[in-house]
Amino acid sequence: MRFDLRGEVGEMEVGQDVVIDVNVILTGEISLGDLVKVGANCCLTNVKVGNNVVIQPNCVIENAIIDDDCVIGPFARIRPDSHIKKGAHIGNFVEIKKSTVGQSSKVNHLTYLGDTIVGDKVNIGAGTITCNYDGVNKYQTIIKDGAFIGSNSQLVAPVCIGKNATIGAGSTITEDAPAGKLTLARAKQVTIEGWKRNDRN
């Protein structure tokens, strides 16, 4: 096993039965709870990690809190001022910035959450983006408990997704979505009869 510890030894707290794989870089104040597993090639900076957390290979986590029983990665980035609560899953190619992800919520694939509050037991589909920046200011997205966000959705902040709401896949949401209802925002599919593709020959 080989990892790099950058900072004072006194700034690192490690619980029992912790496994740290090769090429891990630990910088600043690091706290790892019991039964934590850190996969190869991870970079952790000023991170507090609870018990029984799995951080899979190639993750970058900085200035964040990871509660008990979470699974992070592989290839996830968790940026400063983020809090991943108990039992949440943050999957591959997911970026979390200045956001809270609630208990047992899942953000498993190819997603960006910025300036977002995610409630408990929320499912965020692949390719979801919270559009938090208009070129001048940043705005917040709120996704309440039990919501289901379909794949390839864009949530244009400021916006609130109600409790147990469902957002249909491929939607661009610019207004609040009511609790317990299905909300869609996408063009109707059309097939053009008689259309022919240009022939390159």
C-alpha positions in Angstrom: 0.0 0.0 0.0 1.2 3.5 -0.9 -0.5 6.8 -0.3 0.6 10.4 0.1 -0.2 12.3 3.3 0.2 16.1 2.7 -0.2 18.1 5.9 0.5 17.6 9.6 0.1 14.1 10.9 -2.1 15.5 13.8 -4.7 16.7 11.2 -5.6 13.1 10.2 -8.0 10.9 12.1 -8.5 7.3 11.0 -11.0 4.8 12.5 -10.7 1.1 12.8 -10.5 -1.4 9.8 -9.9 1.4 7.2 -8.5 0.4 3.8 -6.7 2.9 1.7 -5.6 1.7 -1.8 -2.6 2.8 -3.9 -1.9 6.3 -5.1 -4.3 8.0 -2.8 -3.5 11.6 -1.9 -4.8 13.0 1.5 -4.3 16.7 2.1 -5.3 19.0 4.9 -7.7 17.9 7.7 -8.8 14.4 7.0 -11.2 12.3 9.2 -12.1 8.7 8.2 -14.6 6.7 10.2 -14.6 3.0 10.9 -14.7 0.5 8.0 -14.0 3.2 5.3 -12.6 2.0 2.0 -10.8 4.5 -0.2 -10.1 3.2 -3.7 -7.0 3.8 -5.8 -6.1 7.2 -7.3 -8.4 9.2 -5.1 -7.6 12.8 -3.9 -9.2 13.9 -0.6 -8.7 17.4 0.7 -10.2 18.6 4.0 -12.8 15.9 4.1 -14.8 14.3 6.9 -16.0 10.8 6.1 -18.4 8.8 8.4 -18.5 5.0 9.1 -18.8 2.3 6.5 -18.3 4.6 3.5 -17.0 3.3 0.2 -15.1 5.7 -2.0 -14.4 4.0 -5.2 -11.4 4.6 -7.4 -10.5 7.9 -9.1 -12.7 10.3 -7.0 -11.8 13.9 -6.1 -13.4 15.2 -2.9 -12.6 18.6 -1.3 -13.9 20.5 1.7 -16.9 18.2 2.0 -18.7 16.0 4.5 -19.7 12.4 3.7 -22.0 10.7 6.2 -22.2 7.0 7.2 -23.0 4.3 4.7 -22.5 6.3 1.5 -21.1 5.0 -1.7 -19.1 7.5 -3.8 -17.8 6.9 -7.4 -16.0 5.7 -9.3 -14.9 8.9 -11.1 -17.0 11.3 -9.0 -16.1 14.8 -8.0 -17.5 16.4 -4.9 -16.6 20.1 -4.6 -16.4 22.4 -1.6 -19.4 23.0 0.7 -21.1 19.8 -0.2 -22.8 17.4 2.3 -23.6 13.9 1.3 -26.0 12.4 3.9 -26.4 8.9 5.3 -26.8 6.1 2.8 -26.7 8.3 -0.4 -25.1 7.1 -3.6 -23.0 9.4 -5.8 -22.0 7.5 -9.0 -19.7 7.6 -11.9 -19.0 10.9 -13.6 -21.2 12.9 -11.2 -20.1 16.4 -10.0 -21.6 17.9 -6.9 -20.9 21.5 -6.0 -22.1 23.4 -2.9 -25.0 21.1 -2.5 -26.6 18.7 0.0 -27.8 15.3 -1.1 -30.3 13.8 1.4 -30.4 10.4 3.1 -30.7 7.4 0.8 -30.9 9.5 -2.3 -29.2 8.3 -5.5 -27.3 10.3 -8.1 -25.8 7.5 -10.0 -24.7 8.6 -13.5 -23.4 11.6 -15.5 -25.0 14.4 -13.5 -24.1 17.9 -12.4 -25.7 19.3 -9.2 -24.7 22.9 -8.3 -26.2 25.0 -5.5 -28.8 22.3 -5.0 -30.7 20.9 -2.0 -31.8 17.3 -2.6 -34.2 15.8 -0.1 -34.3 12.2 1.2 -35.0 9.2 -1.1 -34.7 11.2 -4.3 -33.7 9.5 -7.5 -31.7 11.7 -10.0 -31.6 10.1 -13.5 -28.6 10.0 -15.8 -27.6 13.2 -17.5 -29.5 15.5 -15.2 -28.2 19.1 -14.8 -29.2 21.8 -12.4 -28.6 25.0 -14.4 -27.5 27.3 -11.6 -25.6 30.1 -13.4 -27.1 32.7 -15.8 -23.7 34.2 -16.6 -23.9 36.7 -13.8 -25.6 35.2 -10.8 -26.0 31.7 -9.3 -29.3 30.4 -8.1 -30.6 27.5 -6.0 -32.5 24.4 -7.0 -34.6 22.5 -4.4 -35.6 18.9 -4.9 -37.9 17.7 -2.1 -38.2 14.2 -0.6 -39.2 11.3 -2.8 -38.9 13.1 -6.1 -37.9 11.2 -9.2 -36.0 13.2 -11.9 -36.0 11.5 -15.3 -32.9 11.1 -17.3 -31.5 14.0 -19.4 -33.5 16.6 -17.5 -32.4 20.2 -17.0 -33.6 22.1 -14.0 -33.2 25.8 -14.6 -32.7 27.6 -11.2 -34.3 29.1 -9.3 -36.8 26.2 -9.2 -38.4 23.8 -6.7 -39.4 20.2 -7.4 -42.1 19.2 -5.0 -42.3 16.2 -2.7 -42.8 12.9 -4.5 -43.0 14.8 -7.8 -41.9 13.1 -11.1 -40.1 14.9 -13.9 -40.4 13.2 -17.2 -37.1 12.3 -19.0 -35.8 14.9 -21.4 -37.6 17.8 -19.7 -36.3 21.4 -19.3 -38.0 22.6 -16.2 -38.2 26.4 -15.7 -41.1 26.6 -13.2 -41.8 24.9 -9.9 -43.1 21.4 -10.2 -46.0 20.5 -7.9 -45.8 17.7 -5.3 -47.0 14.2 -6.3 -47.6 15.0 -10.0 -45.9 14.2 -13.3 -44.4 17.3 -14.9 -43.1 17.3 -18.5 -41.6 20.0 -20.6 -40.5 18.8 -24.0 -41.5 19.2 -27.6 -43.9 16.7 -29.1 -42.3 14.1 -31.3 -42.9 14.6 -35.0 -42.1 12.3 -38.0 -41.8 14.2 -41.4 -43.3 12.2 -44.2 -41.6 12.3 -47.6 -38.3 13.7 -46.1 -35.1 12.4 -47.7 -31.5 12.7 -46.5 -29.1 14.4 -48.8 -27.1 11.9 -50.8 -23.3 12.7 -50.5 -22.7 10.8 -53.8 
